[in-house]
Amino acid sequence: MIETISIVLLFLTYAAFIGRRSLTYMHIYQQEEYDSPRFLKWLWANKAFDKRLSFIVVLGVAASFFIPFLFANLFILAGFIFITSIEKDPRRESKKNLVLTSRAKRIFFPAYAIGALSGVWCFFKPELFWLWIITIQCAPLWLVAVNELLQPYEQGLQKKFRLEAQERLASINPKVIAITGSFGKTSVKHILGHILKTQAPTLITPGSVNTPMGIARILREQLEPQHQYLVVEMGAYGPGSIERLCSLTPPDMGIITAIGHAHYERFKSLDVVAETKYELAQAVIAKDGHIIAHERTLRFAQARALHEAHRASFTLCGEARPAGAPEEPSYLTPGDLEIRGITQNMKGLEIELTWRGENHTLSTPLYGIHHGHNVALAFAASMRLGISAGDIQTALQSLPQIQHRLEVKPQSDGTTIIDDAYNSNPVGFQMALDLLSCIETKGRRILVTPGMVELGRAHEDAHEKIGRMAGKSCDIALIVQSARIPSFIAGFRESAPNKPLYEVATFAEAQRWVNQNKMPGDVVLIENDLPDLYERVPRI
């Protein structure tokens, strides 16, 4: 009787454990956008398999040869209780909490039920303690299995939502401006959206929403008959990504900001990145629309070929290079927008442009020289849409800072925070360091960063270069998860051997150091902030 009760209790504690453990894995799966190959790759790369509880079970198995069954059973039961009690709940204790959306629930609850039922064997073969190890290790696999089985249903549901979004878009028929690029697209969306809102009702996809289902949801829930403009950010996660988004929201105008190493590991080469981004240009041309592109995107043959074949459909923006300089030519022509100068001061940016023979000076309370290029792209798009230069300048003067993108925030204690937490590319990082160097301060310049992600083969070189720059720009560096970026550490120490560099495990630990050591006048640059799957591998 007592042994039967102990088995029942063992099963119940196991069921509680598998529920909490499944939430832990579900959190990572959600951040990997339910992409099973990427999730499994993450599991393998981080060796995110159960270790602690499996070790307890191994001890229980060994002990079962020397102690009665009941005591071995109770030992493993205690292990389930202990591990369940210390495992963090990702719904409440994460940087980006697990959100049990409808899709997440469809995956989680069946996977949890299968995982719990997989422990029923203990009622029939209770002496085979070692089977618990297999049962425990299968927790992430049940999520993958359920998700794969649900694919036909998910595809049908997504098709339904997509059709609803397309029908709503067609019935309201706003002018669609689509923005893509390796970086800068969210900032250009923010700037252009602000300008357009001063002229007419405008819907802008919020935050970093740039996937088919995210955009479809915004169209279904937020697009209203009064909207005259729709500004859509389009993210690319491989060839064909932009083409699919353009079929959802056929663009009247396209803006291509940059071709670079952001998400590089998904593309493998910059030529593939360029080809994917220029899917937007092809869609705009097909609709007889107009493309605003940064002229440096024409460094790539496919982009140049499309531009050559459809010159009348393009307006380029960029800086004309001096004659005899650069190996890299300028592709600007007299009808394009030329950036003549960008000046950073404590009030923001001043940008000098030439547009169709006329000079313009724009000022805006943004920080970071690279934002001058983003403003130029938004200016060209606005002019093409018929907005006057005067109205654009007026709108830019009231432009809010872009959250978490070189957002300068003076603090009440006399310190200043430069919040660039949503940046993760070499160009943006360099611009942030430039701002850190030039901002006026009587205190220290402190850098907090985990480096950059998804750079693929460029990871080591890019971090080594940016590490050397950081050594010249800051007085103190706090590096989160430094094992990811040894080349950054090497570059920093090479260029600044006498400057302190502290290696910390988490952003929270870096924040504690700053809070305990900051002094009035200090400027703290927060450059990128890793999601949980990069910063804090669950201790399981």
C-alpha positions as CSV (number, residue, x, y, z in Angstrom):
1,M,0.0,0.0,0.0
2,I,2.8,2.4,1.0
3,E,4.7,1.6,-2.2
4,T,1.6,2.2,-4.3
5,I,1.1,5.6,-2.7
6,S,4.8,6.4,-3.2
7,I,4.4,5.6,-7.0
8,V,1.4,7.8,-7.3
9,L,3.2,10.7,-5.5
10,L,6.2,10.1,-7.8
11,F,4.0,10.4,-10.9
12,L,2.3,13.6,-9.6
13,T,5.6,15.3,-8.8
14,Y,6.9,14.2,-12.2
15,A,3.8,15.7,-13.8
16,A,4.4,19.0,-12.0
17,F,8.1,18.9,-13.0
18,I,7.4,18.3,-16.7
19,G,4.9,21.2,-16.8
20,R,7.5,23.6,-15.5
21,R,10.3,22.2,-17.7
22,S,8.0,22.3,-20.8
23,L,7.4,26.0,-20.1
24,T,11.2,26.6,-20.0
25,Y,11.7,24.9,-23.4
26,M,8.5,26.6,-24.8
27,H,10.1,30.0,-23.9
28,I,13.1,29.3,-26.1
29,Y,11.0,27.7,-28.9
30,Q,8.8,30.9,-29.0
31,Q,11.9,33.1,-29.3
32,E,13.1,30.9,-32.2
33,E,9.7,31.6,-33.8
34,Y,8.6,28.0,-33.6
35,D,11.4,27.1,-36.1
36,S,12.1,23.5,-35.2
37,P,15.5,23.1,-36.9
38,R,16.8,26.3,-35.2
39,F,15.4,25.2,-31.8
40,L,17.0,21.8,-32.1
41,K,20.3,23.5,-33.1
42,W,20.1,25.8,-30.1
43,L,19.5,22.7,-27.8
44,W,22.6,21.0,-29.2
45,A,24.8,24.0,-29.3
46,N,24.0,25.0,-25.7
47,K,23.9,21.4,-24.5
48,A,20.5,22.4,-23.0
49,F,19.6,18.9,-21.9
50,D,18.6,18.0,-18.4
51,K,21.6,17.4,-16.2
52,R,20.7,18.0,-12.6
53,L,17.6,15.9,-12.3
54,S,19.2,13.1,-14.5
55,F,22.1,13.0,-12.1
56,I,19.7,12.6,-9.2
57,V,18.0,9.8,-11.0
58,V,21.4,8.1,-11.7
59,L,22.1,8.3,-8.0
60,G,18.7,6.8,-7.3
61,V,19.3,4.0,-9.8
62,A,22.6,3.2,-8.1
63,A,21.1,3.4,-4.7
64,S,18.3,0.9,-5.7
65,F,20.8,-1.9,-5.7
66,F,21.6,-1.3,-2.0
67,I,18.4,0.1,-0.5
68,P,14.8,-0.9,-0.5
69,F,12.6,0.1,-3.5
70,L,10.5,2.5,-1.4
71,F,13.5,4.6,-0.3
72,A,15.0,4.8,-3.9
73,N,11.5,5.9,-5.1
74,L,11.3,8.6,-2.4
75,F,14.8,9.8,-3.2
76,I,13.8,10.4,-6.9
77,L,10.5,11.9,-5.8
78,A,12.4,14.4,-3.7
79,G,14.5,15.2,-6.7
80,F,11.4,16.1,-8.8
81,I,10.2,18.3,-6.0
82,F,13.5,20.1,-5.5
83,I,14.2,20.7,-9.2
84,T,10.6,21.9,-9.8
85,S,10.8,24.3,-6.9
86,I,14.0,26.0,-8.2
87,E,13.2,26.2,-11.9
88,K,12.3,29.7,-12.9
89,D,9.0,30.5,-14.5
90,P,9.6,32.1,-17.9
91,R,6.2,33.7,-17.8
92,R,7.4,36.0,-15.1
93,E,11.1,35.7,-14.6
94,S,12.6,36.5,-18.0
95,K,13.8,39.5,-19.9
96,K,11.3,38.8,-22.5
97,N,8.6,36.7,-20.8
98,L,7.0,33.7,-22.4
99,V,3.6,34.7,-23.7
100,L,1.1,31.9,-24.0
101,T,-0.5,33.1,-27.2
102,S,-3.2,30.9,-28.9
103,R,-0.5,29.2,-31.0
104,A,1.7,28.7,-27.9
105,K,-1.2,27.1,-26.1
106,R,-1.9,24.8,-29.0
107,I,1.7,23.5,-28.8
108,F,2.2,23.6,-25.1
109,F,-0.8,21.8,-23.7
110,P,-0.7,18.7,-25.9
111,A,3.0,18.5,-25.5
112,Y,2.6,18.7,-21.7
113,A,-0.1,16.1,-21.8
114,I,2.1,13.7,-23.8
115,G,5.1,14.4,-21.6
116,A,3.0,13.7,-18.4
117,L,1.5,10.5,-19.8
118,S,5.0,9.3,-20.8
119,G,5.6,8.8,-17.1
120,V,2.7,6.3,-16.7
121,W,5.2,3.5,-17.2
122,C,6.1,3.9,-13.5
123,F,2.8,2.2,-12.6
124,F,3.7,-0.9,-14.6
125,K,7.5,-1.2,-14.2
126,P,8.3,0.9,-11.1
127,E,11.6,-0.8,-10.6
128,L,13.0,0.5,-13.9
129,F,14.2,3.8,-12.5
130,W,16.5,4.5,-15.4
131,L,13.5,5.0,-17.7
132,W,13.0,8.4,-15.9
133,I,16.1,9.7,-17.7
134,I,14.6,9.0,-21.1
135,T,11.3,10.4,-20.1
136,I,12.9,13.6,-18.7
137,Q,15.1,14.2,-21.8
138,C,12.2,13.9,-24.2
139,A,10.5,17.1,-22.9
140,P,11.7,19.4,-25.7
141,L,11.0,16.8,-28.3
142,W,7.3,16.6,-27.5
143,L,7.0,20.4,-28.3
144,V,8.7,19.9,-31.6
145,A,6.6,16.8,-32.4
146,V,3.3,18.6,-31.6
147,N,4.3,21.7,-33.6
148,E,5.1,19.6,-36.6
149,L,1.9,17.7,-36.4
150,L,0.0,21.0,-36.2
151,Q,1.6,22.4,-39.3
152,P,-1.3,21.7,-41.7
153,Y,-3.7,23.3,-39.2
154,E,-1.4,26.3,-38.6
155,Q,-1.0,26.8,-42.4
156,G,-4.8,26.7,-42.8
157,L,-5.3,29.2,-40.0
158,Q,-2.5,31.5,-41.3
159,K,-4.1,31.4,-44.8
160,K,-7.4,32.4,-43.3
161,F,-5.9,35.3,-41.4
162,R,-3.9,36.3,-44.4
163,L,-7.0,36.4,-46.7
164,E,-8.9,38.5,-44.1
165,A,-6.0,40.9,-43.9
166,Q,-5.7,41.2,-47.7
167,E,-9.5,41.8,-48.1
168,R,-9.4,44.5,-45.4
169,L,-6.4,46.2,-47.1
170,A,-8.1,46.0,-50.5
171,S,-11.3,47.5,-49.3
172,I,-9.6,50.5,-47.6
173,N,-6.8,50.8,-50.2
174,P,-4.3,53.1,-48.4
175,K,-1.0,54.0,-50.1
176,V,1.4,51.3,-48.9
177,I,5.0,52.2,-48.2
178,A,7.1,49.2,-47.4
179,I,10.6,49.4,-45.8
180,T,13.3,46.8,-45.6
181,G,17.0,46.6,-45.1
182,S,19.6,44.9,-43.0
183,F,19.4,47.7,-40.5
184,G,17.7,51.1,-40.2
185,K,14.2,49.9,-41.3
186,T,12.5,50.4,-37.9
187,S,14.1,53.9,-37.5
188,V,13.1,55.0,-41.1
189,K,9.6,53.7,-40.3
190,H,9.5,55.7,-37.1
191,I,10.7,58.9,-38.9
192,L,8.5,58.6,-42.0
193,G,5.5,57.5,-40.0
194,H,5.8,60.6,-37.8
195,I,6.0,62.9,-40.9
196,L,3.0,61.2,-42.6
197,K,0.9,61.4,-39.4
198,T,1.2,65.2,-39.6
199,Q,-0.4,65.1,-43.0
200,A,-3.1,62.4,-42.9
201,P,-4.3,59.4,-40.8
202,T,-1.5,56.8,-41.0
203,L,-1.1,53.3,-39.7
204,I,2.4,52.1,-38.9
205,T,3.3,48.5,-38.0
206,P,4.3,48.8,-34.3
207,G,7.7,48.0,-32.8
208,S,9.6,45.5,-34.8
209,V,6.5,43.7,-36.1
210,N,7.8,42.6,-39.6
211,T,6.6,39.0,-40.2
212,P,3.6,37.9,-42.3
213,M,1.4,36.9,-39.3
214,G,2.4,39.9,-37.3
215,I,1.6,42.3,-40.2
216,A,-1.7,40.4,-40.9
217,R,-2.7,40.8,-37.3
218,I,-2.1,44.5,-37.4
219,L,-4.1,44.9,-40.6
220,R,-7.0,42.8,-39.3
221,E,-7.2,44.6,-35.9
222,Q,-6.0,48.2,-36.6
223,L,-6.4,49.2,-40.2
224,E,-9.4,51.6,-40.3
225,P,-11.3,53.3,-43.3
226,Q,-9.8,56.7,-42.4
227,H,-6.2,55.5,-42.9
228,Q,-4.6,57.0,-46.0
229,Y,-1.1,55.7,-45.5
230,L,0.1,52.3,-44.4
231,V,3.8,52.1,-43.4
232,V,5.0,48.5,-43.2
233,E,8.3,47.2,-42.0
234,M,9.4,44.0,-43.8
235,G,11.9,41.6,-42.2
236,A,13.8,39.0,-44.2
237,Y,14.8,35.6,-42.8
238,G,15.9,34.1,-46.0
239,P,15.3,34.3,-49.8
240,G,11.6,34.8,-50.7
241,S,10.8,36.4,-47.3
242,I,10.2,39.9,-48.8
243,E,8.4,38.5,-51.8
244,R,5.9,36.8,-49.5
245,L,5.3,40.0,-47.5
246,C,4.9,42.0,-50.7
247,S,2.1,39.6,-51.8
248,L,0.4,40.3,-48.5
249,T,0.8,44.1,-48.7
250,P,1.5,45.1,-52.3
251,P,3.7,48.2,-52.0
252,D,3.1,51.5,-53.8
253,M,6.5,52.7,-52.6
254,G,9.5,50.8,-51.3
255,I,12.4,52.0,-49.2
256,I,15.6,49.9,-49.0
257,T,17.9,51.2,-46.2
258,A,21.0,49.0,-46.3
259,I,22.7,45.7,-47.1
260,G,24.8,44.4,-44.3
261,H,25.6,41.6,-41.8
262,A,22.4,41.7,-39.7
263,H,20.9,38.1,-39.6
264,Y,23.9,37.2,-41.8
265,E,23.9,33.5,-40.6
266,R,20.5,33.0,-42.2
267,F,21.7,34.1,-45.6
268,K,25.4,33.0,-45.7
269,S,26.4,35.7,-48.2
270,L,25.8,39.4,-48.7
271,D,24.9,38.8,-52.3
272,V,22.0,36.7,-51.1
273,V,21.0,39.4,-48.6
274,A,21.0,42.0,-51.4
275,E,18.9,39.7,-53.7
276,T,16.4,39.2,-50.9
277,K,16.1,42.8,-50.0
278,Y,15.6,43.8,-53.6
279,E,12.6,41.5,-53.9
280,L,10.9,44.7,-52.5
281,A,12.1,46.7,-55.5
282,Q,10.8,44.1,-57.9
283,A,7.4,44.1,-56.3
284,V,7.2,47.9,-56.4
285,I,8.2,48.0,-60.1
286,A,5.5,45.4,-60.8
287,K,3.0,47.8,-59.3
288,D,4.5,50.8,-61.2
289,G,5.5,52.4,-58.0
290,H,8.7,54.1,-56.8
291,I,11.8,52.9,-54.9
292,I,13.9,55.0,-52.5
293,A,17.2,53.2,-51.9
294,H,20.4,54.0,-50.2
295,E,23.0,54.2,-53.0
296,R,25.4,51.9,-51.2
297,T,22.9,49.0,-51.7
298,L,24.0,49.2,-55.4
299,R,27.4,47.7,-54.5
300,F,25.8,44.4,-55.4
301,A,25.4,43.3,-59.0
302,Q,21.8,42.2,-58.8
303,A,20.8,45.5,-57.3
304,R,22.7,47.5,-59.9
305,A,21.2,45.5,-62.7
306,L,17.6,46.2,-61.5
307,H,18.5,49.9,-61.0
308,E,20.0,50.1,-64.5
309,A,16.9,48.5,-66.1
310,H,14.4,50.7,-64.2
311,R,16.2,54.0,-63.5
312,A,13.0,56.0,-63.7
313,S,11.6,54.0,-60.8
314,F,14.4,54.7,-58.4
315,T,15.5,57.6,-56.2
316,L,18.9,57.1,-54.6
317,C,20.1,58.7,-51.4
318,G,23.7,58.9,-50.2
319,E,26.9,60.9,-49.9
320,A,28.8,61.7,-53.1
321,R,32.4,60.6,-52.7
322,P,35.2,63.0,-53.6
323,A,36.7,62.6,-57.0
324,G,39.7,60.3,-56.9
325,A,38.8,58.9,-53.5
326,P,37.3,55.5,-52.8
327,E,37.6,52.4,-54.8
328,E,33.9,52.4,-54.1
329,P,32.1,54.7,-56.7
330,S,29.1,56.8,-56.0
331,Y,26.0,55.8,-57.9
332,L,24.2,59.1,-57.3
333,T,22.9,61.1,-60.4
334,P,21.7,64.7,-60.5
335,G,18.1,63.6,-59.9
336,D,18.9,61.8,-56.6
337,L,19.2,63.0,-53.1
338,E,22.7,63.9,-52.0
339,I,23.7,64.2,-48.3
340,R,26.2,67.0,-48.1
341,G,26.8,66.8,-44.4
342,I,25.6,65.5,-41.0
343,T,26.4,67.2,-37.8
344,Q,25.9,65.8,-34.3
345,N,25.4,68.3,-31.4
346,M,23.9,68.1,-28.0
347,K,20.4,69.0,-29.4
348,G,20.5,66.3,-32.0
349,L,21.3,66.2,-35.7
350,E,21.6,68.8,-38.5
351,I,21.5,67.3,-42.0
352,E,22.4,69.2,-45.1
353,L,20.8,67.8,-48.3
354,T,20.5,68.6,-52.0
355,W,17.3,67.5,-53.6
356,R,16.8,68.2,-57.3
357,G,19.2,71.2,-57.3
358,E,17.8,72.8,-54.1
359,N,19.6,72.8,-50.8
360,H,17.8,71.9,-47.6
361,T,18.9,71.9,-43.9
362,L,17.0,69.6,-41.6
363,S,17.3,69.5,-37.8
364,T,15.9,66.8,-35.6
365,P,16.4,65.7,-31.9
366,L,17.9,62.3,-32.9
367,Y,21.4,61.2,-32.0
368,G,23.8,59.1,-34.0
369,I,25.3,60.1,-37.4
370,H,23.7,57.1,-39.1
371,H,20.2,58.5,-38.3
372,G,21.1,61.3,-40.7
373,H,20.9,58.7,-43.5
374,N,17.6,57.4,-42.2
375,V,16.2,61.0,-42.1
376,A,17.4,61.5,-45.7
377,L,15.5,58.4,-46.9
378,A,12.4,59.5,-45.1
379,F,12.7,63.0,-46.6
380,A,13.1,61.6,-50.1
381,A,10.0,59.4,-49.6
382,S,8.0,62.3,-48.2
383,M,8.9,64.6,-51.1
384,R,7.9,61.9,-53.6
385,L,4.6,61.6,-51.8
386,G,4.0,65.3,-52.3
387,I,4.7,66.7,-48.9
388,S,6.5,70.1,-48.9
389,A,10.0,70.5,-47.5
390,G,8.8,73.0,-45.0
391,D,6.2,70.6,-43.6
392,I,8.8,67.9,-43.4
393,Q,11.2,70.1,-41.5
394,T,8.4,71.1,-39.1
395,A,7.5,67.5,-38.4
396,L,11.2,66.5,-37.9
397,Q,11.6,69.1,-35.2
398,S,9.0,67.4,-33.1
399,L,10.2,63.9,-33.8
400,P,10.4,61.8,-30.6
401,Q,13.6,59.8,-30.0
402,I,13.4,56.3,-31.2
403,Q,13.0,53.9,-28.3
404,H,16.1,51.8,-27.6
405,R,17.9,53.1,-30.7
406,L,20.5,55.6,-29.6
407,E,18.0,57.1,-27.2
408,V,19.8,59.6,-25.0
409,K,18.3,59.8,-21.5
410,P,19.7,62.2,-18.9
411,Q,19.1,60.8,-15.4
412,S,18.2,62.6,-12.2
413,D,21.5,61.5,-10.6
414,G,23.6,63.4,-13.1
415,T,24.4,60.4,-15.3
416,T,23.3,59.9,-18.9
417,I,22.1,56.7,-20.5
418,I,22.5,56.1,-24.2
419,D,20.0,53.3,-24.8
420,D,20.9,51.4,-28.0
421,A,19.5,48.1,-26.7
422,Y,17.7,47.2,-29.9
423,N,20.8,47.5,-32.1
424,S,22.8,44.4,-33.2
425,N,24.8,45.3,-36.3
426,P,28.4,46.5,-36.9
427,V,27.4,49.9,-38.4
428,G,25.0,50.8,-35.6
429,F,27.5,49.7,-33.0
430,Q,30.2,51.9,-34.6
431,M,27.8,54.9,-34.7
432,A,26.9,54.3,-31.0
433,L,30.6,54.3,-30.1
434,D,31.1,57.5,-32.1
435,L,28.3,59.2,-30.2
436,L,29.8,57.9,-26.9
437,S,33.1,59.6,-27.9
438,C,31.7,62.9,-28.8
439,I,29.1,63.4,-26.1
440,E,30.2,66.1,-23.7
441,T,30.9,64.8,-20.2
442,K,33.0,65.4,-17.1
443,G,32.6,61.7,-16.1
444,R,33.5,58.3,-17.5
445,R,32.3,56.7,-20.6
446,I,31.0,53.2,-19.8
447,L,30.0,50.5,-22.3
448,V,27.7,47.7,-21.5
449,T,27.3,45.1,-24.3
450,P,27.0,41.4,-25.1
451,G,28.2,42.1,-28.6
452,M,26.2,41.3,-31.7
453,V,24.3,38.2,-32.9
454,E,23.5,36.3,-36.1
455,L,26.7,37.5,-37.9
456,G,27.6,34.0,-39.2
457,R,31.1,33.8,-40.6
458,A,31.6,37.5,-40.0
459,H,31.2,37.0,-36.2
460,E,34.9,36.9,-35.1
461,D,36.2,39.6,-37.5
462,A,33.3,42.0,-36.8
463,H,33.7,41.7,-33.1
464,E,37.5,42.1,-33.2
465,K,37.2,45.4,-35.2
466,I,34.4,46.7,-33.0
467,G,36.4,45.7,-29.9
468,R,39.3,47.9,-31.0
469,M,37.0,50.8,-31.6
470,A,35.4,50.3,-28.1
471,G,38.9,50.4,-26.6
472,K,39.4,53.9,-28.0
473,S,35.9,55.2,-27.2
474,C,35.1,54.2,-23.7
475,D,36.8,54.2,-20.3
476,I,35.2,51.1,-18.9
477,A,33.6,48.1,-20.6
478,L,31.2,45.5,-19.1
479,I,30.9,42.5,-21.4
480,V,27.9,40.3,-20.9
481,Q,28.4,36.6,-21.9
482,S,32.0,37.3,-22.9
483,A,32.6,33.6,-24.0
484,R,30.5,34.4,-27.1
485,I,32.8,37.2,-28.2
486,P,36.5,36.4,-27.4
487,S,37.6,38.4,-30.4
488,F,35.9,41.5,-29.0
489,I,37.9,41.1,-25.8
490,A,41.1,40.6,-27.7
491,G,40.5,43.7,-29.8
492,F,39.6,45.8,-26.8
493,R,42.7,44.8,-24.8
494,E,44.9,45.3,-27.8
495,S,43.8,48.9,-28.3
496,A,43.3,49.8,-24.6
497,P,45.5,47.4,-22.4
498,N,45.2,49.7,-19.4
499,K,41.4,50.2,-19.4
500,P,39.2,48.1,-17.1
501,L,37.1,45.4,-18.8
502,Y,34.7,43.4,-16.6
503,E,33.2,40.1,-17.8
504,V,29.7,39.4,-16.4
505,A,27.2,36.6,-16.8
506,T,24.0,38.7,-17.3
507,F,22.8,42.1,-18.2
508,A,21.3,42.3,-14.7
509,E,24.7,41.8,-13.2
510,A,26.1,44.6,-15.4
511,Q,23.3,46.8,-14.3
512,R,24.1,46.1,-10.6
513,W,27.7,47.1,-11.2
514,V,26.7,50.3,-12.9
515,N,24.2,51.2,-10.1
516,Q,26.9,50.5,-7.4
517,N,29.8,52.4,-9.1
518,K,28.3,55.2,-11.2
519,M,29.2,58.8,-10.5
520,P,27.6,62.1,-11.7
521,G,28.7,62.9,-15.2
522,D,29.1,59.3,-16.3
523,V,27.7,58.3,-19.7
524,V,26.6,54.7,-20.0
525,L,26.1,53.2,-23.4
526,I,23.8,50.1,-23.5
527,E,24.7,48.5,-26.8
528,N,22.4,45.7,-27.7
529,D,20.6,43.5,-25.1
530,L,20.5,39.8,-25.8
531,P,17.3,37.8,-25.7
532,D,17.1,35.1,-23.1
533,L,18.1,32.3,-25.6
534,Y,21.5,34.0,-26.1
535,E,22.2,35.5,-22.6
536,R,20.8,33.0,-20.1
537,V,20.8,29.4,-21.1
538,P,18.5,27.7,-18.7
539,R,20.3,25.8,-16.0
540,I,18.6,22.4,-16.4
